Structure formats: C-alpha cells, structure tokens
Amino acid sequence: WCHWRNALRSFSVDALEHCELLPEEKAVDVPTEQLQAATQSTYGIFSGPTRAWAELRFSAERARWVSGETWHPEQQSEWLPDGSFRLRVPYGDDRELVGDILRHGPACVVEAPPELRQKVRNMLKEAQAQYRD
C-alpha cells in the first residue's frame, strides 16, 4: 500500500531508499482478491487493467527455452508447424514487455497488436542509429 498515493502500488525492492514499520492502526488491510487483480492481471510489474494482448512469435531455436517459461499466469501458447512458438500475454503498460521482447533480438517477432509492433520497431531503429559510423 502506498500511503503517499493512498492506493495499491507495486515497488521494485532494489529501488527502495527507506522503509519503516508502521503502527498497526496505519496499516491497510487489502483483500486478497484486490491484490490478485492488481498484481496478476497484466504483464510485469505494472498494475492496472489489461489494455491488449501481445502476440509474440519466437524462432524454433529460441522456442526451446521460451516454451518452458511462464510470462504470465493467463498466457496462451502454441507450437507452430515450422517449429516456432507463439506466445500470447495480456499487458497494460508496455514498458517491461518491450524490454523483454528486445532482449530476444531477432528471435522474437511481435505479431500483434500493431501499436506494440510499431513501438518495438521504433526502439530497434533508435538502437541501430547508435551504431552508425
């Protein structure tokens, strides 16, 4: 619980600069259902409603590893005839998802939605521009 925002928030532990134990009367009891809805509805650390489903296709070589990973509890996946692997995950905020897509380089292609595909394309163009001689 974030007392500053007066709302449920997720925090990266390595980013915390200060913490303290609050008196019990200041603690907020959040129902389990609300916690699950906030932390498991979308991809990554960003909470909120699902905005879209990302459809990603991984090369046959990369599929051996990705097929054993859980990206999201509600993910959907299928093996394709050419040996590649399609993964669908819900997301709200795309920042963490884009980073995870980019770390797979050319072994991952965003098939949908178009706006996520374009965002990854733009990031790759920006990265390529850094290496022009």
matplotlib code that plots the C-alpha trace (Angstrom):
import matplotlib.pyplot as plt

x = [0.0, 1.3, 0.4, 1.6, -0.8, -3.4, -3.6, -2.2, 1.2, 4.0, 7.6, 10.9, 12.7, 16.1, 14.7, 13.5, 15.6, 13.7, 11.2, 9.8, 7.3, 4.1, 1.9, -0.9, -3.6, -1.9, -1.6, -4.1, -5.7, -6.1, -8.4, -6.7, -8.9, -7.8, -4.2, -4.5, -6.4, -3.7, -0.7, -1.7, -4.0, -1.3, 2.3, 5.2, 5.4, 2.9, -0.6, -3.8, -6.4, -5.4, -5.1, -4.3, -2.8, 0.7, 1.1, 4.8, 6.4, 9.8, 12.2, 12.4, 15.9, 14.7, 11.4, 13.2, 13.7, 10.8, 8.3, 9.3, 8.9, 5.9, 5.5, 2.0, -0.4, -3.0, -0.6, -1.7, 0.8, 1.1, 3.7, 3.6, 4.3, 7.7, 8.9, 8.5, 6.5, 3.6, 3.0, 0.1, 0.2, -2.0, -0.5, -1.5, 1.7, 4.1, 7.5, 8.6, 7.2, 9.1, 12.3, 11.7, 10.9, 14.1, 16.3, 15.4, 16.6, 15.7, 14.4, 11.2, 8.7, 5.7, 2.7, 0.1, -1.1, 0.1, 0.9, 3.2, 4.9, 5.5, 6.9, 9.4, 10.3, 11.0, 13.1, 15.2, 15.7, 16.8, 19.3, 20.6, 21.2, 23.6, 25.9, 26.0, 29.6]
y = [0.0, 3.4, 5.9, 8.8, 7.9, 6.3, 3.3, -0.1, 0.1, -2.3, -1.3, -2.7, -3.7, -2.5, 1.0, 1.4, 4.0, 3.9, 1.8, 1.6, -0.5, 1.4, 1.2, -1.3, 1.4, 2.9, -0.4, -1.0, -4.5, -5.2, -8.1, -11.0, -10.6, -7.0, -7.9, -10.7, -8.4, -5.7, -8.0, -10.8, -9.1, -7.8, -8.5, -7.4, -5.1, -2.5, -3.0, -1.9, -3.2, -5.2, -2.9, -5.5, -9.0, -9.2, -12.0, -12.9, -15.5, -17.0, -18.7, -22.5, -22.2, -19.8, -21.6, -24.4, -22.0, -19.7, -22.6, -23.5, -20.0, -18.5, -14.9, -14.6, -16.9, -16.5, -16.8, -18.8, -20.6, -22.9, -24.6, -23.8, -26.2, -24.6, -25.3, -21.7, -20.9, -18.4, -16.8, -14.5, -12.4, -9.7, -6.3, -2.8, -0.8, -2.0, -0.8, -4.0, -6.1, -4.2, -4.7, -8.4, -8.6, -6.7, -9.0, -11.8, -9.7, -11.2, -14.4, -12.7, -11.0, -9.0, -10.2, -8.2, -5.7, -3.2, -0.4, -2.7, -4.0, -0.3, 0.6, -2.3, -1.3, 2.3, 1.1, -1.1, 1.9, 4.1, 1.4, 0.9, 4.6, 4.5, 2.2, 4.1, 5.0]
z = [0.0, -0.9, 1.8, -0.4, -3.3, -1.0, -3.4, -4.0, -5.8, -6.7, -5.9, -7.0, -3.8, -5.2, -5.7, -2.1, -0.2, 3.1, 4.8, 8.3, 10.2, 10.7, 13.8, 13.2, 13.1, 10.0, 8.2, 5.4, 5.0, 1.3, 0.4, -1.4, -4.4, -4.9, -4.5, -7.1, -9.5, -9.2, -9.4, -11.8, -14.4, -16.7, -17.7, -15.4, -12.5, -13.8, -12.4, -13.9, -16.4, -19.4, -22.4, -25.0, -25.7, -27.1, -29.6, -30.0, -32.3, -31.2, -33.6, -33.4, -31.8, -29.1, -28.6, -26.7, -23.8, -24.0, -24.1, -20.6, -19.2, -17.5, -18.6, -17.1, -15.3, -18.1, -21.0, -24.1, -26.3, -29.3, -31.3, -35.0, -37.8, -38.7, -35.1, -33.9, -30.8, -30.4, -27.0, -26.1, -22.9, -21.5, -20.8, -19.7, -19.6, -22.3, -20.9, -19.3, -22.1, -24.7, -22.8, -22.6, -26.3, -27.2, -25.2, -27.6, -30.6, -34.0, -32.4, -31.3, -33.7, -32.4, -34.5, -32.7, -31.7, -34.4, -31.9, -29.9, -33.1, -34.1, -30.7, -30.9, -34.4, -33.4, -30.4, -32.8, -35.2, -32.3, -31.2, -34.7, -35.1, -32.1, -34.1, -37.4, -38.4]

ax = plt.figure().add_subplot(projection="3d")
ax.plot(x, y, z, "-o")
ax.set_aspect("equal")
plt.show()
